[in-house]
Amino acid sequence: MTPTPSDLTTLYWVLGEVALPDVGNGYFIHRSSTVAEHFRQYGPVQINDEPPALVFASDGGGHLFAVTGSGRVWRSTTASWFHDFEVDAASIQEFLEHIGRRVAEPN
């Protein structure tokens, strides 16, 4: 069983889900029930030497965002659960701050 990162647990205490289709390519933080369902279907994402990761968000291009036990947020390089992931943010907080800056950008 993959433990749920504490930052992800905290996020779900505050938010149910987020849909920002008009920000950049779009950002979608999935409901915790969706995260659980995806985990049952696909299992955890294995990224390099990191602890197993849980996919918790996606963008409008189909790229996935996963958080590991270390707290780092990773983005898939393709629209796939099974290809490479690269570091997107050092933490969920940094990930959310990045989205906040994108929201605040003038069009």
N, C-alpha and C positions, 0 to 999 in steps of 0.2 A: 504494500500500500504506500502511495506517495503522500507524505504529510503536506498539509496545506500551509504555505508560507504565511507567517503571522501578518505581514502587510496586506495580503490578499484577504484574510479574515477581517481585518480592520476596515478595509475598503467596503466589504459587503455589509458591515454594520451601518455604514453611512449611505451607501448607494445600492439600489436594486439592479439597475442597468443604465447604460448611457448610450444614446444614439445621436451622433453628430454628423449626419450625412453631408452637410455643407461645409465642413471644416477640412480644408485640404482635400485629400482623396476620400475623406470620411473616417470617422473613428467610432468603434462600437465596443463597449465593454459589456460582455455577455452576463446574463443573469447567472447566479450561482447554480441554479438547477441546470442550465445549459452547460456550464463548465463540468458539472458532475456527469451529465449525459455523454458529453464528448469524451470524458475520461473513461467511462464504461465502454464506449464504442472503439476508441482509438488508443487508449492507454496514455501514459505520460510521454512527453517528448524528451528524448535523451539528447543533451547538448554537450559535446566535448566531455570534459571531466567534471561537469557540474552535477549537482544532485538532480534527480528527475524533475522535469518542469511541467506545470499545468498551463494549458492554453486558456486565457481569460478574456482575450479581446482580439479584434481584427480591424482591418481597414477596408475601405471601399474597393481596393484592388485585390482583395482576397488574402492578403498577407496576414499572418497570425502573430499574436504577441503572447509570449509565455513567460511565466515567472518561476524562478528556481528557488530552492530552499535558501540560497545565499541572498535572495532578494533582488537579484539582477533581473531586468526585463530584456527579453530577447525577441527579435523580429525575424520571421522567416524570410529567406531571400527570394522565395517563390511562393505561389499560392498553394502550399502543400504542407501537410503535417510531417512529411518524411524527408524533406530536404534540409539544407543547411539553414542555420539560424545565426544571426549576428547580434552583438550587444546593441540594444537600443537605448537603455537607461540604466543607471546604477541602482535604481529603486523604483517602486511604484510611485512614490512621491515625485521623483524626477520625471517619470513618464507623464504623470498628470500635469505637472508644471509645464512640460513641453506642449501638451495639448492646450493648456490655458493660454500660453503665448500665441499659439496658432489661432485661437478664438479671438484674441485681442488684436490681431493683425488687421490693418485696413485692407479692404478688397481691392 
